[in-house]
Amino acid sequence: MEEIAILGVGMHPWGKWGRNFVDYGVVAARDALADADVAWTDVGFVSGAITVRNGYPGYVAGSTFANALGFTGCQVASSYAACASGATALSVARGHILSGACDVALVVGADTTPKGFLAPNEGDRPDDIDWLRFRMVGATNPVFFALHAQRRMALYGATKEDFALVKVKNSRHGATNPRARFAKEFTAEDVANSPTVSDPLRLLEICATSDGGAAMVVSSMEYAKKHGHTDPVRVKGISLVTPTYPDTVLDLPYLATDAGAAGDVPERGFKDSIGDAVYAEAGIGPDEVDVAEVYDLSSALELDWYEQMGFCAPGEAEQLLRDGVTSLGGRLPVNPSGGLGAFGEAVPAQAIAQVCELTWQLRGEAEGRQVEGARAGVTANQGLFGHGSSVLVAR
């Protein structure tokens, strides 16, 4: 796959601002355009990541953001893939660029979230598996996070103390990030003293729901060179894979797994395959990655990603954490932004925000949290309903 260039990135700070999601996306988009030194009128395509909680404007995010910035006749598209929406929107933009349909594109996502758990829209929908898992099983997202934490404890001997160390690390990373919602360091004692939400996970180990926005300006390599971007950060790989049958690990909103007896169990599971695909496309292996932003919906899930993205063998994530490998100053810092623990979930924006962070890291612009000498970075931000999501960028 040919590369595309990241010319500019922008982000609206995460928080609970109580405004329309479009406001956050416009701020992020204008910041990205300014960072790229690209005029809005030069953008040929807007790829919007959908937010389903904001009615019609959220469902047609590409057109909504184009309208807010001022219609220019550019082409638009909108993508929904739950938490993978941002990576999907980037993939659509890449396809437009590589096909020759446009030279430069804007990718943007933003969200305004409700208080409390993310949940399906109101109304009775007994044929909707996401509605069923809330209404019939009571399996909110923190229940799902806790099930995976319990699985990790049973398989590999992980402890509550290990999960707390992830939060401590990420809070230390995010404490100096001006765009983070919770720019504060927490200690293991703070975590232990926070209330249990879904055993074994405590409040400080589960990400909040947040408002926020993120955007990128991407282009062909030819356009970048012509406009003075001689060494841009490049998108080398995007993974949007789906599971392979039989899928034997529980992944909400699905309420059951495939039986391993029905067919040969794949050597690599669904989440492992997300990283496999992005590395194969990029031609870069996990041992060549310098920095990662992964989907820490809970502290325990971050440990799973260490193994699923190939940073270590199964069962070795806790040791990687304890040895400081994934901390700033270690061999492979993970979530130097502070991760979702510091930001919270703004669903259509977060996969884009991860790439923004990696872009700042590879440019050497992540003040206060810089990974020295970073040349390649990877994201993991899986979406529910069988959506893989990973982006690999490099210089």
C-alpha positions, 0 to 999 in steps of 0.5 A, a space after each residue: 500500500 502506498 503511503 500518505 502524508 500527515 500534514 497537520 493535526 489538531 485537537 480540542 481538549 477533552 472534558 465535559 464542556 456541554 456544547 454541540 459536538 460540531 464546535 469541538 470538531 471545528 476547533 480541531 479541524 481549524 487547528 489541523 489546517 493551520 498546522 498543515 498550512 493548508 487553506 480550507 478551500 484547498 481541501 478536496 475531501 472531508 472524511 467525518 467520523 460519525 457520532 450516533 448520540 447527536 441525531 442527524 448531524 452526527 450521522 452525516 458527520 462529513 457533511 456536518 463539518 463541511 457545512 460548519 467550516 463553509 461549504 466549498 463543493 468538496 466531496 464528503 463521506 461519513 464513517 461509523 465503526 464504534 470506537 474504530 470510526 476515526 481509523 475508518 474515516 482515515 482509511 476512506 480518506 487514504 483511499 480517496 487520495 491514492 485513487 487520485 480523487 483528491 490531493 488533500 483531505 480532512 479527517 475529523 471526529 468529535 463527540 458530546 457524551 452523556 453522563 454515565 455509561 455509554 448506552 444504546 439510544 432509547 426505544 425497544 429493539 429486541 433484535 438489537 444485540 447492543 440493546 439486549 446486552 444492556 436491557 437483558 443482561 445488564 452488561 454495561 461497558 465496565 462489566 465487559 472490562 471487568 470480565 476481561 480483567 478476571 480472565 487475565 487474572 485467571 490465565 496469567 496471575 495478574 493482580 489488582 496491583 498490576 492494574 493499578 500500576 497501569 493507571 499510575 503510569 498513564 496518569 504520570 504521562 498525562 499530567 503534563 498534557 494540556 489536552 487531557 481532561 484529567 491532567 493529574 498524577 494518581 498513586 497506587 493508594 489513590 487507586 486502591 481507595 477509589 470505589 469498586 465499579 465492577 470487580 476487580 476494577 475500581 473507578 480510577 481504572 475505568 475511563 470516563 465518557 468525555 467531550 472532545 474532537 480531533 482532526 488530521 489533514 492528510 495528502 498524497 506524498 507528491 502534494 506534500 513535497 510540492 508544498 514544502 513538507 519534505 519529511 512528513 509523518 507518513 501513514 504506512 498501514 491501517 488495519 480494519 480487520 474483522 474476527 475469524 471464525 471461530 471467535 472463542 473470546 467474549 467481545 461485547 455486545 455479543 453475548 456468546 462466543 463461537 464453540 472451539 469444537 466447531 472448527 479449528 481455533 485460529 492460531 491468533 485471535 481477533 485482537 492479535 490479528 489487528 496488529 498482524 495486519 497493520 504490521 504486514 501492510 506497513 512492512 514494520 514489525 513490533 520490534 521496530 515500534 518506538 511508541 504506542 497509543 493503545 485502547 485503555 478503556 480499563 487499566 487491565 485492557 492495556 495489558 492485553 494489548 501489550 501481548 496482542 500488538 506483539 510487544 511481548 509474549 502472552 503472560 508477560 505484560 505484567 513484567 513488561 510494565 513492572 520493568 518500566 519498558 512501557 513508561 516514558 524513558 523505557 524501550 517502548 512507552 505506551 500511552 505517553 498522552 495519558 491514554 483514555 484514562 487521562 482523556 476519557 471516551 469521545 468515541 469518533 474522535 479517539 482513534 484520530 486523537 491517537 494518531 495526532 499524539 503519535 504525530 507530535 511524538 514523531 515530530 518531537 513536539 510532545 512537550 513534557 512527555 516526549 519519547 526521545 528519538 521516536 521514528 515509528 508508532 502504532 495505535 490500537 483502538 478496536 471498535 465493538 461489533 467486530 471492528 479492528 482498528 490500528 494505524 501505523 505511522 513513521 518518518 
